[in-house]
Amino acid sequence: MTRIPTKPEILDWISENPTLTAKRDIAKAFGIKGAARIDLKRVLKELEAEGHLEKRQRSYRDPDRLPPVSVLQVTGPDSDGDLFAKPMEWQGAGVEPVVLVIPRAADPALGAGDRILARLTLIKGEDHHYEARLIRRIGTNPRRILGVFRQTAEGGRILPIDKGSDKEWQVAGDATHGAKDGELVEAEQAGPKGRMGLPHARIVERLGDPSAAKAVSLIAIHQHGIPDAFPDDVVAEADRAKPADLKGREDLRDLPLITIDPSDARDHDDACYAHADEDPKNAGGHIVWVAIADVAAYVTPGSSLDREARKRGNSTYFPDRVVPMLPDRLSGDLCSLHEGVPRACIAVRMQLDAAGHKLGHSFHRGLMRSPASLHYEEVQQAMDGQPNERCGALLEPVLRPLYAAYAALVAARERRQPLELDLPERRIELDDEGKVTAVNFKDRLDAHRLIEEFMVLANVAAAETLIAKKIPLLFRVHEEPSPEKLDALRETAKASGFTLAKGQVLKTAHLNRLLKEAAGSDEAELINISTLRSMTQAYYGPQNLGHFGLALGRYAHFTSPIRRYADLIVHRALITAHGWGKDGLRPEDYDDLEQTGEHISDTERRSMVAERDTTDRYMASFLSERVGNEFSGRISGIARFGVFVKLDETGADGLVPMRSIGREYFHHDAETNSLMGSDTGMMISLGQRVTVRLAEAAPVTGGIALELLALEGDAIPQGRRSPAGRTPKRRGVTAKRKADKTKRKVKRTRR
């Protein structure tokens, strides 16, 4: 007779195997077959009735789990000096878990009664259930300072690197954290500011050489004026926030809305679920749910949180850190759709036909509970036939229906023809010290594209609903390229042997035809880069001018309110449109939409520049140890002062100064974006293959200087260098250039 496991054995199994919780998984684990499954079902029902388990569709889950970012109250040290805490947000019915706080050297001293925000790790086989790492102590928000440490006999001083700040900070001898003279340090204010003398600070992190990799992002933050410290009233308001309940919400907790993000994601603000449409009138159709964190429930109009979020405009992401739009209590906790915990959301249910057309949609303000937080790589591996334990139980009921709906959307996308650029994105990998260990290109998986398509669809639904209900909103606007930029793109395409037709209303399909024609050729990257450069900058505004790049007439950002203020505006507009509460858009907010759109468009560009500068500095730091090495690359830009080259290995951009090219004078033709040697007639143009030597890599500025060695496999000819300040005689070359230009003009006239 088959032995039925005891209730404790079943609970232990579910706790240790959270992704293998279907009844068949449990039966397989304990070798239960045939009629014995009836007895197992009875035991599971009893556990469910007793509150030890909750049934989630066809699986059982342990409800007694804490979110990965939680608020804790320190209970004090035990007899061995270990510091313990208890959760402030305990949802389970079982024994309250024991949390061990693991302090770091830079953490402030904690005592009994302190409330902290901490990141938790589930622990097995110990006398405690979780280990906690301090994010910050709630109720305290000491000012942070970034500067250079100067050692003195009494301790030292910090010279801030903030622009316009000449105020020094004094550091006591026991608060230097071992910093050395000249090091870049991060410190926090120590105690209240006195009426006399310098303010006091304590160093919390040593960043070493100001030009070292670990200092790069912090320097960019301060250089571009990105606010990285929250005011006290903003932090206090976030700390007072409580988890949402079902009041005024639909119960969506039975929907298996999963999150799929990068493996190092700092937050989870979107979740999705799909299943086949059961409507017989929509054979082969799909129902797609996209749920987004309900940030508007916590960040209300006119509040301190709202003013700070608008000021920041968006979160800024660097390889080693993020500057969030919202404090940790919201961005990493209450507004992050963590696995296994109830979270407030605004969800859209969309009906698709078999060809991917959206037949209809509806919005819902609800309470959800995600069964799993997955990352792109494991989802893709599962769909490729290698599911891990986390994805195995979700493969048939959740992942395959998602991919089936995605396949329909791919067909719709091909008909719509959004711009299909192929520009690999770089991923900078850092070690614990902040040093660059590798520069790789990110893989583009179907899992990435799936989430992108669902998010685009949800954004379209939000714009359509608000237009239909005549509620003002901020659109995401991307206007078509200017005639001047299109002419430049045509010249580049023509020089590369391709054609971009003229004399018709430009559509993304025309650009895609050019990109497809160039695909696989040596000029493919050049055509992609040139097409990108011909595009206008997208922005936010209250006027609907469409989104050229996505080939959509109505588009608004709805899917990332944790990190974009524009999405928060759209959420509030939806709340107003549906009459869901008093936290929607107010009449006085309507008049400010244009100004708000301009402001957050500016903050978005500020973040983009800071992120690009940081990437350049990391790249220069990575290459600084390889000065003198030779690299292959392609010419990506030409200016009067030199030639820009994109290196194949890392994608880094370097400059070949004009003065270092050969030994002749080069003339710049802005119309053809090329250079011509006065003596040899050598032409240098976009897209050509080159070999270069790394002459200089400056981590402080991010500058990379190169020396041009070969062009299209041929060594650079050494012409004669004319005396400084004099233009050499070049009658033959000049005559040829004039003739070529006249020839081009005649051809254009005859078209």
Number of C-alpha atoms within 10 A of each C-alpha: 4 12 11 17 17 11 15 10 12 21 19 12 16 20 18 11 15 18 21 23 22 20 16 15 17 22 20 11 12 15 14 19 13 8 9 15 18 12 14 22 13 11 17 22 15 14 18 15 11 11 14 19 21 17 16 15 11 11 20 23 23 19 18 18 18 23 23 19 24 23 26 26 21 21 17 17 16 9 7 6 8 12 19 23 25 18 19 12 13 18 15 15 12 12 8 15 17 15 25 23 24 13 15 9 9 14 15 12 9 18 14 13 12 16 23 26 22 24 21 21 17 13 13 11 6 7 10 14 17 21 18 23 18 19 16 19 20 20 16 12 18 19 14 17 22 22 22 25 29 18 18 13 7 11 16 20 22 28 20 22 16 17 10 7 9 10 11 17 23 24 27 17 15 11 19 23 17 11 22 17 15 16 20 29 27 22 28 18 19 19 11 9 12 9 7 6 9 14 17 21 27 25 25 20 19 21 23 20 15 19 18 19 25 23 25 27 23 21 22 20 21 17 13 15 14 19 16 17 15 20 15 15 14 19 22 19 17 22 19 11 14 12 13 18 13 15 9 11 17 16 17 22 18 14 17 22 25 25 24 24 22 13 12 7 9 15 19 24 25 25 29 24 22 26 19 20 18 12 11 8 9 15 12 17 25 27 22 26 25 25 31 31 28 28 26 25 20 22 23 18 18 11 14 18 24 20 15 19 24 19 17 25 25 26 20 24 17 19 17 18 11 13 20 24 27 28 22 22 27 22 24 25 23 26 28 28 32 26 21 21 21 21 26 30 30 26 26 22 19 21 22 22 21 21 16 19 15 19 11 12 18 13 20 19 23 24 25 29 23 22 23 21 18 17 17 19 18 19 25 18 14 19 18 9 10 13 17 14 14 18 22 17 21 22 18 12 15 18 21 16 19 25 17 17 26 24 17 19 23 16 14 16 16 10 10 14 18 19 20 16 17 15 12 13 12 15 15 21 15 17 11 8 11 17 18 20 11 13 18 15 14 11 12 11 12 17 21 18 13 19 21 13 15 23 22 18 18 28 22 18 24 27 25 17 18 19 14 10 14 11 16 21 31 26 26 27 25 22 16 20 17 11 11 10 16 20 15 19 21 21 18 24 21 12 14 20 11 17 19 18 12 12 5 7 7 16 15 18 17 18 22 18 15 21 24 17 15 21 15 10 12 14 20 20 21 22 29 21 17 22 24 15 15 18 17 16 13 16 20 26 22 19 14 19 17 19 21 21 21 17 18 17 14 19 26 27 26 27 28 21 26 29 24 24 26 28 25 28 26 28 29 26 26 27 22 19 18 16 11 15 11 13 18 24 24 14 9 8 15 16 12 11 20 15 13 23 22 13 17 22 20 15 19 19 14 19 24 14 14 24 19 15 20 26 21 23 27 31 26 27 25 21 20 17 11 15 15 14 11 15 17 16 22 26 23 22 20 22 15 15 12 18 23 22 30 21 19 12 12 19 18 18 23 27 24 23 17 18 13 12 20 19 16 21 24 24 15 18 15 12 11 14 17 19 24 19 21 24 21 16 18 15 14 19 22 24 25 19 21 22 22 24 19 21 19 20 23 19 23 19 16 20 18 26 20 25 21 23 19 16 19 13 11 11 13 17 17 12 17 14 15 15 9 6 6 8 13 14 11 14 10 11 16 13 11 12 14 11 12 12 14 12 11 11 11 11 10 9 7 6 6
